[in-house]
Amino acid sequence: MLPLDQYQGGLDDRLKVGTVYRAKGLDFQAVLSVQFISGVAAGTGVEQETRELRERQHLVAATRARDFLWWARVR
């Protein structure tokens, strides 16, 4: 396993792990994107905005995949 902040772009067989922000501008043959969903309904405008931001980040993560995408939602 290799953290994305240590990834230099070279080919290897290690699993790269990182955030959407670290993956920005990179692409990968396969991506696993996990979205954690709370059971709490958004109450305030700030909570709603935060939830929408996380949903957009999940979509951005999906665009990093060239060939395979595993899309997961965890409650």
C-alpha positions in Angstrom: 0.0 0.0 0.0 1.3 3.5 -0.9 -0.2 6.8 0.4 -0.9 9.1 -2.5 1.2 11.9 -1.0 4.2 9.6 -1.6 3.2 8.5 -5.1 5.6 9.7 -7.8 3.6 8.5 -10.8 5.7 5.4 -11.5 4.2 2.0 -12.4 4.1 -0.6 -9.7 1.7 -3.1 -8.2 1.0 -1.3 -4.9 -2.4 -0.1 -3.9 -2.6 3.7 -3.8 -4.6 5.2 -1.0 -5.6 8.8 -0.5 -8.2 11.5 -0.5 -10.1 13.0 -3.5 -7.9 16.1 -3.0 -4.7 14.0 -3.4 -6.0 12.3 -6.4 -6.9 15.5 -8.2 -5.2 15.6 -11.7 -4.3 11.9 -11.5 -6.0 8.9 -13.2 -5.8 5.2 -12.3 -6.7 2.0 -14.0 -9.2 1.1 -11.2 -10.7 3.2 -8.4 -12.7 2.2 -5.3 -14.7 5.2 -4.1 -16.5 4.8 -0.8 -19.1 7.3 0.4 -20.0 7.2 4.1 -23.7 8.1 4.7 -25.0 9.1 8.0 -28.6 8.3 8.9 -29.2 11.9 10.1 -31.2 14.1 7.9 -29.7 17.5 7.1 -31.2 20.1 9.4 -29.3 23.4 8.8 -28.1 25.0 5.6 -24.5 24.3 6.6 -25.2 20.6 7.1 -27.0 20.4 3.7 -24.1 22.2 2.0 -21.6 19.8 3.6 -23.5 16.8 2.5 -23.8 18.1 -1.1 -20.0 18.8 -1.1 -19.3 15.3 -0.1 -21.6 13.9 -2.8 -19.8 16.0 -5.4 -16.4 14.8 -4.1 -17.6 11.2 -4.5 -18.4 11.9 -8.2 -15.0 13.5 -8.7 -13.3 10.4 -7.3 -15.2 8.3 -9.8 -13.8 10.3 -12.7 -10.3 9.2 -11.7 -11.0 5.7 -13.0 -9.9 4.7 -16.5 -11.1 1.1 -16.7 -12.8 0.0 -13.5 -14.8 1.8 -10.9 -16.2 0.3 -7.7 -18.8 2.5 -6.2 -19.6 2.0 -2.5 -22.0 3.6 -0.1 -21.7 2.7 3.6 -24.3 3.6 6.3 
